[in-house]
Amino acid sequence: MNQDTLATALGASPAAAPLTLQAWMHACAAHVEEALAARLPGPSGQAPGLAPDRLHEAMRYAVLGGGKRVRPLLVYAAGELVGADARVLDGAACAVELIHVYSLVHDDMPAMDNDDMRRGKPTVHRQYGEAMAMLVGDALQALAFEVLVAPLVEADPQAARVPAATMVAVLARAAGSWGMAGGQALDIEGVGLRLSRPQLEAMHRAKTGAMLSVSVELGLLAGGQPSADLAEAMQRYGRAIGLAFQVVDDILDVTADSATLGKTAGKDQAQDKPTYVSLLGLEGARALATDLHAQAHACLQALGPRADRLRMLADFIVERLH
């Protein structure tokens, strides 16, 4: 998909009728797939042993051909609010997805969740071995920052007004010890324990919520420094949908099967992990998801129709079946 087609999918073309959520998601996901494929390294064409071709193959295996691409969708939906440049949005969308996939590759390994299936196919360590899977995650994380920065350093008036250093900093923090990695550490330490609700929320806001929330933030920053009111509303929206995503994941872990999820169902209970279902019960967890859904919509109330994509994504996150 070229940039004009992406602009239409984002609602930037005044002559184009608004797309339904499913059509918009499909158009954006197809575009992200192409953008990721273009940015991932491919075969070098060199003699064996002169380039890490198997690593590159495993990176493409991990990233391409699967996933809901929710984080890139949030980047594009937030970027629509501020008229962000498509090239900058592409860099941010690819960056958050690469960070997300790296975390899945490491999360699936025997030292963590020891899972055999991800996105309906064998996990990377099952397909390529544990050592290669570790390197895949490392390389994807490094590539994420490379693709984020690339359009920000071009000699382009639109890119020049984007706060590049801020974008790098917020993504790094969301992925690090105060975000996703720290949340995963809390998750490991919480196995077999009965966490309080504040403890469980802190863990999930970091482990899952940080990368979803930063996707919204990066989409905004791709259009320049947002107003304080808009930034604050989007921060509250990101926190609400970030936690809602994890609550729904906890619900689906006990209500859906592995074929539907594309990963092993019931593993949280089997590993005695603290979840919202184990803490609140199934109906209590569903009630919390409904409340967070309402909070997300409330954050968008003052923004009118231009925030419709973000509203629809909040609906999708809470109502999804996998």
Secondary structure, DSSP 8 states (H G I E B T S, - for coil): --HHHHHHHTT--TTS----HHHHHHHHHHHHHHHHHHHS-----S-TTSS-HHHHHHHHHHHSS----HHHHHHHHHHHHHT--HHHHHHHHHHHHHHHHHHHHHHTSTTTT--SEETTEE-HHHHH-HHHHHHHHHHHHHHHHHHHHGGGSSS-HHHHTS-HHHHHHHHHHHHSTTTHHHHHHHHHHTTT----HHHHHHHHIIIIIHHHHHHHHHHHHTTSS--HHHHHHHHHHHHHHHHHHHHHHHHHHHHS-HHHHTS-TTHHHHTT---HHHHHHHHHHHHHHHHHHHHHHHHTGGGGGGGHHHHHHHHHHHH---
